[in-house]
């Protein structure tokens, strides 16, 4: 990362093609750990969420702040949110659906891995977006 990217690490990803590409690149560059068969379902889900946080950090953004931004904008400023498929908002909504389906399958309360404000944003997205598992 460049020094300017480190300054952005606490910020939500913007709705730009550049941010989307940076996150995609971080996904490809991220070193995934090997499977851990002895991990509990809680450990597996927490590790998956930490992986998403790390990917966003590698791209120069904050995963949790991006979740909160997307939920806020979809709820309060829907015209501000791009409608195309290759944007950060769509990516977040799909990731939230992924997290929900995996956590429900494993019977894990994944919201406990987030702070209160982010948990409330996630719950709102789960109840009010079209990407429902």
KAMO-V532199 format. One record per backbone hydrogen bond with DSSP energy under -0.5 kcal/mol. NH is the residue of the N-H (numbers start at 1). CO is the residue of the C=O. E is the energy in kcal/mol with one decimal. If there is no record, write none. Layout:
NH & CO & E
NH & CO & E
This chain:
5 & 2 & -0.6
6 & 2 & -1.4
7 & 3 & -1.2
8 & 4 & -1.0
9 & 5 & -0.8
9 & 6 & -0.8
10 & 7 & -0.6
11 & 8 & -3.2
16 & 14 & -1.5
20 & 16 & -2.0
21 & 17 & -2.7
22 & 18 & -2.6
23 & 19 & -2.3
24 & 20 & -2.5
25 & 21 & -2.7
26 & 22 & -2.2
27 & 23 & -2.2
28 & 24 & -1.9
29 & 25 & -2.5
30 & 26 & -1.8
32 & 30 & -0.8
37 & 35 & -0.6
39 & 36 & -1.6
44 & 40 & -2.6
45 & 41 & -2.4
46 & 42 & -2.6
47 & 43 & -2.3
48 & 44 & -2.0
49 & 45 & -2.1
50 & 46 & -2.4
51 & 47 & -2.0
52 & 48 & -1.9
53 & 49 & -2.2
54 & 50 & -2.5
55 & 51 & -2.5
56 & 52 & -2.3
57 & 53 & -2.3
58 & 54 & -2.8
59 & 55 & -1.6
60 & 56 & -0.6
60 & 57 & -1.2
61 & 56 & -3.3
62 & 11 & -3.0
63 & 61 & -0.6
66 & 62 & -2.0
67 & 63 & -2.1
68 & 64 & -2.3
69 & 65 & -2.3
70 & 66 & -2.7
71 & 67 & -2.5
72 & 68 & -2.5
73 & 69 & -2.9
74 & 70 & -2.9
75 & 71 & -2.0
76 & 72 & -3.2
77 & 73 & -1.9
80 & 77 & -2.4
81 & 77 & -0.5
81 & 78 & -1.0
82 & 80 & -0.5
87 & 85 & -1.1
91 & 87 & -2.0
92 & 88 & -2.5
93 & 89 & -2.4
94 & 90 & -2.4
95 & 91 & -2.6
96 & 92 & -2.7
97 & 93 & -1.9
98 & 94 & -2.4
99 & 95 & -2.9
100 & 96 & -2.5
101 & 97 & -2.6
102 & 98 & -2.4
103 & 99 & -2.6
104 & 100 & -2.7
105 & 101 & -2.1
106 & 102 & -2.1
107 & 103 & -0.7
107 & 104 & -0.7
108 & 103 & -2.9
110 & 108 & -1.4
112 & 109 & -1.4
113 & 110 & -1.9
114 & 111 & -1.7
119 & 115 & -2.8
120 & 116 & -2.5
121 & 117 & -1.8
122 & 118 & -2.6
123 & 119 & -2.6
124 & 120 & -2.1
125 & 121 & -2.5
126 & 122 & -2.9
127 & 123 & -1.8
128 & 124 & -1.3
128 & 125 & -0.5
129 & 125 & -1.0
132 & 130 & -1.6
